[in-house]
Amino acid sequence: AAHSDHGRDVAHALLLAAQGKASAYKIKDEEKLVA
């Protein structure tokens, strides 16, 4: 169960970063993200 919690946290952080709502994380190169 702990592993799924970590995965969920990572997915949530990525979602917030993609929405521009995570000040600690920033997508620098969108082309690399979708490549």
mmCIF file as Biopython writes it, N, C-alpha, C and O atoms, coordinates in Angstrom:
data_model
#
loop_
_atom_site.group_PDB
_atom_site.id
_atom_site.type_symbol
_atom_site.label_atom_id
_atom_site.label_alt_id
_atom_site.label_comp_id
_atom_site.label_asym_id
_atom_site.label_entity_id
_atom_site.label_seq_id
_atom_site.pdbx_PDB_ins_code
_atom_site.Cartn_x
_atom_site.Cartn_y
_atom_site.Cartn_z
_atom_site.occupancy
_atom_site.B_iso_or_equiv
_atom_site.auth_seq_id
_atom_site.auth_asym_id
_atom_site.pdbx_PDB_model_num
ATOM 1   N N  . ALA A ? 1  ? 0.821  -1.195 0.000   1.0 0.0 1  A 1 
ATOM 2   C CA . ALA A ? 1  ? 0.000  0.000  0.000   1.0 0.0 1  A 1 
ATOM 3   C C  . ALA A ? 1  ? 0.864  1.258  0.000   1.0 0.0 1  A 1 
ATOM 4   O O  . ALA A ? 1  ? 0.490  2.267  -0.597  1.0 0.0 1  A 1 
ATOM 5   N N  . ALA A ? 2  ? 1.996  1.204  0.654   1.0 0.0 2  A 1 
ATOM 6   C CA . ALA A ? 2  ? 2.857  2.387  0.726   1.0 0.0 2  A 1 
ATOM 7   C C  . ALA A ? 2  ? 3.381  2.776  -0.653  1.0 0.0 2  A 1 
ATOM 8   O O  . ALA A ? 2  ? 3.532  3.961  -0.950  1.0 0.0 2  A 1 
ATOM 9   N N  . HIS A ? 3  ? 3.661  1.778  -1.496  1.0 0.0 3  A 1 
ATOM 10  C CA . HIS A ? 3  ? 4.169  2.095  -2.826  1.0 0.0 3  A 1 
ATOM 11  C C  . HIS A ? 3  ? 3.131  2.853  -3.649  1.0 0.0 3  A 1 
ATOM 12  O O  . HIS A ? 3  ? 3.484  3.772  -4.389  1.0 0.0 3  A 1 
ATOM 13  N N  . SER A ? 4  ? 1.874  2.486  -3.532  1.0 0.0 4  A 1 
ATOM 14  C CA . SER A ? 4  ? 0.839  3.194  -4.293  1.0 0.0 4  A 1 
ATOM 15  C C  . SER A ? 4  ? 0.677  4.624  -3.784  1.0 0.0 4  A 1 
ATOM 16  O O  . SER A ? 4  ? 0.357  5.523  -4.562  1.0 0.0 4  A 1 
ATOM 17  N N  . ASP A ? 5  ? 0.891  4.840  -2.504  1.0 0.0 5  A 1 
ATOM 18  C CA . ASP A ? 5  ? 0.827  6.204  -1.962  1.0 0.0 5  A 1 
ATOM 19  C C  . ASP A ? 5  ? 1.910  7.081  -2.570  1.0 0.0 5  A 1 
ATOM 20  O O  . ASP A ? 5  ? 1.658  8.234  -2.918  1.0 0.0 5  A 1 
ATOM 21  N N  . HIS A ? 6  ? 3.115  6.535  -2.698  1.0 0.0 6  A 1 
ATOM 22  C CA . HIS A ? 6  ? 4.217  7.297  -3.291  1.0 0.0 6  A 1 
ATOM 23  C C  . HIS A ? 6  ? 3.911  7.621  -4.747  1.0 0.0 6  A 1 
ATOM 24  O O  . HIS A ? 6  ? 4.121  8.746  -5.198  1.0 0.0 6  A 1 
ATOM 25  N N  . GLY A ? 7  ? 3.415  6.634  -5.475  1.0 0.0 7  A 1 
ATOM 26  C CA . GLY A ? 7  ? 3.072  6.853  -6.877  1.0 0.0 7  A 1 
ATOM 27  C C  . GLY A ? 7  ? 1.990  7.902  -7.037  1.0 0.0 7  A 1 
ATOM 28  O O  . GLY A ? 7  ? 2.050  8.731  -7.944  1.0 0.0 7  A 1 
ATOM 29  N N  . ARG A ? 8  ? 1.010  7.868  -6.166  1.0 0.0 8  A 1 
ATOM 30  C CA . ARG A ? 8  ? -0.082 8.838  -6.206  1.0 0.0 8  A 1 
ATOM 31  C C  . ARG A ? 8  ? 0.453  10.246 -5.923  1.0 0.0 8  A 1 
ATOM 32  O O  . ARG A ? 8  ? 0.029  11.208 -6.563  1.0 0.0 8  A 1 
ATOM 33  N N  . ASP A ? 9  ? 1.374  10.368 -4.977  1.0 0.0 9  A 1 
ATOM 34  C CA . ASP A ? 9  ? 1.967  11.671 -4.659  1.0 0.0 9  A 1 
ATOM 35  C C  . ASP A ? 9  ? 2.745  12.226 -5.849  1.0 0.0 9  A 1 
ATOM 36  O O  . ASP A ? 9  ? 2.661  13.417 -6.146  1.0 0.0 9  A 1 
ATOM 37  N N  . VAL A ? 10 ? 3.498  11.368 -6.526  1.0 0.0 10 A 1 
ATOM 38  C CA . VAL A ? 10 ? 4.264  11.799 -7.702  1.0 0.0 10 A 1 
ATOM 39  C C  . VAL A ? 10 ? 3.312  12.247 -8.806  1.0 0.0 10 A 1 
ATOM 40  O O  . VAL A ? 10 ? 3.525  13.287 -9.429  1.0 0.0 10 A 1 
ATOM 41  N N  . ALA A ? 11 ? 2.263  11.463 -9.049  1.0 0.0 11 A 1 
ATOM 42  C CA . ALA A ? 11 ? 1.290  11.812 -10.082 1.0 0.0 11 A 1 
ATOM 43  C C  . ALA A ? 11 ? 0.601  13.138 -9.754  1.0 0.0 11 A 1 
ATOM 44  O O  . ALA A ? 11 ? 0.370  13.954 -10.646 1.0 0.0 11 A 1 
ATOM 45  N N  . HIS A ? 12 ? 0.282  13.349 -8.504  1.0 0.0 12 A 1 
ATOM 46  C CA . HIS A ? 12 ? -0.374 14.596 -8.096  1.0 0.0 12 A 1 
ATOM 47  C C  . HIS A ? 12 ? 0.572  15.783 -8.272  1.0 0.0 12 A 1 
ATOM 48  O O  . HIS A ? 12 ? 0.150  16.847 -8.723  1.0 0.0 12 A 1 
ATOM 49  N N  . ALA A ? 13 ? 1.839  15.610 -7.921  1.0 0.0 13 A 1 
ATOM 50  C CA . ALA A ? 13 ? 2.817  16.684 -8.093  1.0 0.0 13 A 1 
ATOM 51  C C  . ALA A ? 13 ? 2.985  17.022 -9.573  1.0 0.0 13 A 1 
ATOM 52  O O  . ALA A ? 13 ? 3.094  18.195 -9.932  1.0 0.0 13 A 1 
ATOM 53  N N  . LEU A ? 14 ? 3.008  16.002 -10.437 1.0 0.0 14 A 1 
ATOM 54  C CA . LEU A ? 14 ? 3.128  16.240 -11.872 1.0 0.0 14 A 1 
ATOM 55  C C  . LEU A ? 14 ? 1.903  16.982 -12.402 1.0 0.0 14 A 1 
ATOM 56  O O  . LEU A ? 14 ? 2.036  17.892 -13.220 1.0 0.0 14 A 1 
ATOM 57  N N  . LEU A ? 15 ? 0.725  16.602 -11.947 1.0 0.0 15 A 1 
ATOM 58  C CA . LEU A ? 15 ? -0.501 17.282 -12.360 1.0 0.0 15 A 1 
ATOM 59  C C  . LEU A ? 15 ? -0.462 18.753 -11.961 1.0 0.0 15 A 1 
ATOM 60  O O  . LEU A ? 15 ? -0.770 19.625 -12.773 1.0 0.0 15 A 1 
ATOM 61  N N  . LEU A ? 16 ? -0.090 19.029 -10.732 1.0 0.0 16 A 1 
ATOM 62  C CA . LEU A ? 16 ? -0.016 20.420 -10.268 1.0 0.0 16 A 1 
ATOM 63  C C  . LEU A ? 16 ? 1.017  21.210 -11.060 1.0 0.0 16 A 1 
ATOM 64  O O  . LEU A ? 16 ? 0.788  22.374 -11.389 1.0 0.0 16 A 1 
ATOM 65  N N  . ALA A ? 17 ? 2.150  20.590 -11.367 1.0 0.0 17 A 1 
ATOM 66  C CA . ALA A ? 17 ? 3.184  21.266 -12.152 1.0 0.0 17 A 1 
ATOM 67  C C  . ALA A ? 17 ? 2.664  21.581 -13.553 1.0 0.0 17 A 1 
ATOM 68  O O  . ALA A ? 17 ? 2.913  22.666 -14.079 1.0 0.0 17 A 1 
ATOM 69  N N  . ALA A ? 18 ? 1.949  20.641 -14.151 1.0 0.0 18 A 1 
ATOM 70  C CA . ALA A ? 18 ? 1.403  20.852 -15.492 1.0 0.0 18 A 1 
ATOM 71  C C  . ALA A ? 18 ? 0.367  21.970 -15.499 1.0 0.0 18 A 1 
ATOM 72  O O  . ALA A ? 18 ? 0.219  22.674 -16.498 1.0 0.0 18 A 1 
ATOM 73  N N  . GLN A ? 19 ? -0.338 22.134 -14.408 1.0 0.0 19 A 1 
ATOM 74  C CA . GLN A ? 19 ? -1.349 23.182 -14.302 1.0 0.0 19 A 1 
ATOM 75  C C  . GLN A ? 19 ? -0.748 24.517 -13.863 1.0 0.0 19 A 1 
ATOM 76  O O  . GLN A ? 19 ? -1.451 25.524 -13.792 1.0 0.0 19 A 1 
ATOM 77  N N  . GLY A ? 20 ? 0.556  24.522 -13.569 1.0 0.0 20 A 1 
ATOM 78  C CA . GLY A ? 20 ? 1.212  25.745 -13.118 1.0 0.0 20 A 1 
ATOM 79  C C  . GLY A ? 20 ? 0.905  26.091 -11.675 1.0 0.0 20 A 1 
ATOM 80  O O  . GLY A ? 20 ? 1.066  27.240 -11.265 1.0 0.0 20 A 1 
ATOM 81  N N  . LYS A ? 21 ? 0.464  25.112 -10.902 1.0 0.0 21 A 1 
ATOM 82  C CA . LYS A ? 21 ? 0.075  25.347 -9.508  1.0 0.0 21 A 1 
ATOM 83  C C  . LYS A ? 21 ? 1.117  24.857 -8.506  1.0 0.0 21 A 1 
ATOM 84  O O  . LYS A ? 21 ? 0.901  24.965 -7.298  1.0 0.0 21 A 1 
ATOM 85  N N  . ALA A ? 22 ? 2.233  24.327 -8.976  1.0 0.0 22 A 1 
ATOM 86  C CA . ALA A ? 22 ? 3.262  23.808 -8.072  1.0 0.0 22 A 1 
ATOM 87  C C  . ALA A ? 22 ? 4.491  24.699 -8.186  1.0 0.0 22 A 1 
ATOM 88  O O  . ALA A ? 22 ? 5.229  24.624 -9.168  1.0 0.0 22 A 1 
ATOM 89  N N  . SER A ? 23 ? 4.706  25.528 -7.196  1.0 0.0 23 A 1 
ATOM 90  C CA . SER A ? 23 ? 5.830  26.464 -7.265  1.0 0.0 23 A 1 
ATOM 91  C C  . SER A ? 23 ? 7.183  25.763 -7.135  1.0 0.0 23 A 1 
ATOM 92  O O  . SER A ? 23 ? 8.199  26.294 -7.583  1.0 0.0 23 A 1 
ATOM 93  N N  . ALA A ? 24 ? 7.202  24.589 -6.532  1.0 0.0 24 A 1 
ATOM 94  C CA . ALA A ? 24 ? 8.464  23.877 -6.334  1.0 0.0 24 A 1 
ATOM 95  C C  . ALA A ? 24 ? 8.912  23.132 -7.591  1.0 0.0 24 A 1 
ATOM 96  O O  . ALA A ? 24 ? 10.081 22.767 -7.716  1.0 0.0 24 A 1 
ATOM 97  N N  . TYR A ? 25 ? 7.982  22.907 -8.521  1.0 0.0 25 A 1 
ATOM 98  C CA . TYR A ? 25 ? 8.287  22.155 -9.738  1.0 0.0 25 A 1 
ATOM 99  C C  . TYR A ? 25 ? 7.881  22.971 -10.948 1.0 0.0 25 A 1 
ATOM 100 O O  . TYR A ? 25 ? 6.876  23.681 -10.934 1.0 0.0 25 A 1 
ATOM 101 N N  . LYS A ? 26 ? 8.689  22.855 -12.005 1.0 0.0 26 A 1 
ATOM 102 C CA . LYS A ? 26 ? 8.400  23.596 -13.222 1.0 0.0 26 A 1 
ATOM 103 C C  . LYS A ? 26 ? 8.783  22.741 -14.426 1.0 0.0 26 A 1 
ATOM 104 O O  . LYS A ? 26 ? 9.841  22.111 -14.434 1.0 0.0 26 A 1 
ATOM 105 N N  . ILE A ? 27 ? 7.932  22.719 -15.431 1.0 0.0 27 A 1 
ATOM 106 C CA . ILE A ? 27 ? 8.240  22.005 -16.668 1.0 0.0 27 A 1 
ATOM 107 C C  . ILE A ? 27 ? 9.057  22.946 -17.536 1.0 0.0 27 A 1 
ATOM 108 O O  . ILE A ? 27 ? 8.568  23.992 -17.964 1.0 0.0 27 A 1 
ATOM 109 N N  . LYS A ? 28 ? 10.306 22.571 -17.794 1.0 0.0 28 A 1 
ATOM 110 C CA . LYS A ? 28 ? 11.202 23.436 -18.550 1.0 0.0 28 A 1 
ATOM 111 C C  . LYS A ? 28 ? 11.068 23.228 -20.050 1.0 0.0 28 A 1 
ATOM 112 O O  . LYS A ? 28 ? 11.149 24.187 -20.818 1.0 0.0 28 A 1 
ATOM 113 N N  . ASP A ? 29 ? 10.862 21.984 -20.476 1.0 0.0 29 A 1 
ATOM 114 C CA . ASP A ? 29 ? 10.818 21.669 -21.899 1.0 0.0 29 A 1 
ATOM 115 C C  . ASP A ? 29 ? 9.618  20.773 -22.173 1.0 0.0 29 A 1 
ATOM 116 O O  . ASP A ? 29 ? 9.681  19.563 -21.955 1.0 0.0 29 A 1 
ATOM 117 N N  . GLU A ? 30 ? 8.528  21.359 -22.647 1.0 0.0 30 A 1 
ATOM 118 C CA . GLU A ? 30 ? 7.302  20.598 -22.872 1.0 0.0 30 A 1 
ATOM 119 C C  . GLU A ? 30 ? 7.469  19.552 -23.971 1.0 0.0 30 A 1 
ATOM 120 O O  . GLU A ? 30 ? 6.804  18.516 -23.933 1.0 0.0 30 A 1 
ATOM 121 N N  . GLU A ? 31 ? 8.344  19.798 -24.953 1.0 0.0 31 A 1 
ATOM 122 C CA . GLU A ? 31 ? 8.568  18.822 -26.020 1.0 0.0 31 A 1 
ATOM 123 C C  . GLU A ? 31 ? 9.158  17.529 -25.464 1.0 0.0 31 A 1 
ATOM 124 O O  . GLU A ? 31 ? 8.760  16.443 -25.885 1.0 0.0 31 A 1 
ATOM 125 N N  . LYS A ? 32 ? 10.086 17.626 -24.540 1.0 0.0 32 A 1 
ATOM 126 C CA . LYS A ? 32 ? 10.664 16.435 -23.925 1.0 0.0 32 A 1 
ATOM 127 C C  . LYS A ? 32 ? 9.628  15.684 -23.094 1.0 0.0 32 A 1 
ATOM 128 O O  . LYS A ? 32 ? 9.679  14.459 -22.991 1.0 0.0 32 A 1 
ATOM 129 N N  . LEU A ? 33 ? 8.702  16.413 -22.511 1.0 0.0 33 A 1 
ATOM 130 C CA . LEU A ? 33 ? 7.679  15.803 -21.676 1.0 0.0 33 A 1 
ATOM 131 C C  . LEU A ? 33 ? 6.796  14.864 -22.485 1.0 0.0 33 A 1 
ATOM 132 O O  . LEU A ? 33 ? 6.422  13.798 -21.996 1.0 0.0 33 A 1 
ATOM 133 N N  . VAL A ? 34 ? 6.462  15.236 -23.697 1.0 0.0 34 A 1 
ATOM 134 C CA . VAL A ? 34 ? 5.562  14.424 -24.514 1.0 0.0 34 A 1 
ATOM 135 C C  . VAL A ? 34 ? 6.296  13.504 -25.478 1.0 0.0 34 A 1 
ATOM 136 O O  . VAL A ? 34 ? 5.661  12.699 -26.159 1.0 0.0 34 A 1 
ATOM 137 N N  . ALA A ? 35 ? 7.603  13.602 -25.550 1.0 0.0 35 A 1 
ATOM 138 C CA . ALA A ? 35 ? 8.390  12.767 -26.476 1.0 0.0 35 A 1 
ATOM 139 C C  . ALA A ? 35 ? 8.504  11.342 -25.988 1.0 0.0 35 A 1 
ATOM 140 O O  . ALA A ? 35 ? 9.131  10.512 -26.647 1.0 0.0 35 A 1 
#
